[in-house]
Amino acid sequence: MSAVSPDGVVAAAALAGLPLDEDHAAAIAALLGAWVPAANALSTRMQAESVRDVAPATVFGQVEP
């Protein structure tokens, strides 16, 4: 069972002031239901000691005004 539900998507959208109908909420919940477990797995993997020194290929620095 996915931790992402259409009701949760609607609630999050409401917090952001974004109206969302049931069809779109169901589609977004299905998409996030697939993405979130994969993102969590990647996050867990990237915390391993063996990849601790891996850095992104592109680094965005802060530009001083």
N, C-alpha and C positions, 0 to 999 in steps of 0.2 A: 504494500500500500504506500502510495506517495504521501510525503509530508506536505505537499502543495495541493490545496483544494481550490475549486472555483470560488468558494466563499472567502477563503483567505486572499485570493487575488482581488476580489471585489473590495474587500476591506482595505487592502494596501492601496488600491487605486483611489478609493475614497479619501484616504489620508493625504494623497497627493493631489486631490481635487480633480481626478480624471474619471469621468463617467464611463462605465463599462457595462455592456449588455451581457446576458447570460452566455450567448454563443461565443463571444470573444473571451469571456472569463474562462470558459471551459477549454478553449484552444490554448490560452496562455498557461493555464494550470497544467495541461498535458505537456507543453513545451518545457516549462520550468521543472516539472516532475522528472523529465529526462535529464535536464542539465544539472540540477542541484546535486544529485548523487555523484555525478561525474566530477563536478567542481570540488565537492568534499573529498573525493578520492584523490584528486590531484593535490589538494591542499595537504592532505595527510602524507602523501608521497614526498612532497617538497619539504616536509619537516624532517625527513630522514637525514641522518648524519652524512650519508654517502653523497647527497646532493646539496649539502649546506652551502658550498661555495659557488653554486650555479647562480649566475646573474642574468637578467634579461639582456637581449641583444640591443635593445633600444632603451636608453635611460633618458627620462625627461627631467631636466634640471629646472630649478627656479631661476627666473630672470629677475635680477634686481632692477627696480624702476629708476 
